[in-house]
Amino acid sequence: MGKDCERAVKNTILLIQLILGIVLVVCVLLQTKGSGFTGSFGGDQSSVYRTRRGVERSLFRFTIGLAILFCVVALIASLIK
C-alpha cells in the first residue's frame, strides 16, 4: 500500500502542476495589450509604462501569486521520488 500511496501523491502533484501551468498561461495571455501579434511581441510600447488599475491590477497580482505557487509545486514535485 505504500507504493500506491506514493504514486497517488506524485500523480496528484503532477496534475496540480499541469492545471497551474495552464491557468498561468491563460492569465499571462489575458494581460497582453495591443492589437494582434504586434502587442504580444513588444511592438506596442505605450502599454509598457502605465499604471495598472482595477481588474488589470488584480489579474497582475493573481498572475504573480500563481507563478510563485507554480514554482513551489514544481519544487515539491522534484523532491518527491
Buried (B, 14 or more C-beta within 10 A) or exposed (E): EEEEEEEEEBEEBEEBBEEBBEBBEEBEEEEEEBEEEEBEEEEBEEEEEEEEEEEBEEBEEBBEEBBEBBEEBBEBEEEEE
